[in-house]
Amino acid sequence: DQQVKQNSPSLSVQEGRISILNCDYTNSMFDYFLWYKKYPAEGPTFLISISSIKDKNEDGRFTVFLNKSAKHLSLHIVPSQPGDSAVYFCAASVRGGSQGNLIFGKGTKLSVKP
Amino acid sequence: NAGVMQNPRHLVRRRGQEARLRCSPMKGHSHVYWYRQLPEEGLKFMVYLQKENIIDESGMPKERFSAEFPKEGPSILRIQQVVRGDSAAYFCASSPPGQGLGYTFGSGTRLTVV
């Protein structure tokens, strides 16, 4: 039973445009969400997070939106750059952001074309 | 300041052998997490350790797998009597106390069982 779902295995976007990566979850107990980026042969790199008490968090070109009623979050990258091409993982936790384990989605492979 | 160091990067074992994966956390980090990524899957939590203590091993298979994080030296994930299904990428992450869930991952160890 997959609690965190990333239904798009891949996404292709033109350089300079917006990339929107989506993530759905089923467990209403999740209260902290994170996005990680992963290049081939490397470990995931933390990008941005959001607590369930917020609906938006922004960091430079990256913005995460949380819609709790829909159990949906999205990552917006504006403007997209070729270096953003990677696999993006959505992750969730029930620990309120304190240390514990993360539940990951299967990832979405983003390709940004010059 | 070196990142999370995992070795070896690649490990090939025959069925029935033992696999030992090592993880040296970042300097000052006393919390270590192990995750496993099967092909075409997201990362799955295995175990969370602090120095000399296992805090959460809810993701560890009940048999053949063990983990430790001694007072001195790296954290070790040990898999006894490996089987083909153990072939995966194993990632370690670390964090300092109280940081939250945006922890730092290593580059992983890719285990292949032949």
Interface residues (C-beta under 8 A of the other chain):
Chain A: V4 Q6 Y32 L34 Y36 A41 E42 G43 P44 T45 F46 S49 F89 A91 S93 R95 G97 S98 Q99 G100 N101 L102 I103 F104 G105 K106 G107
Chain B: V4 Q6 H31 Y33 Y35 E40 E41 G42 L43 K44 F45 Y48 I55 D56 S58 G59 F91 A93 S95 P97 G98 Q99 G100 L101 G102 Y103 T104 F105 G106 S107 G108
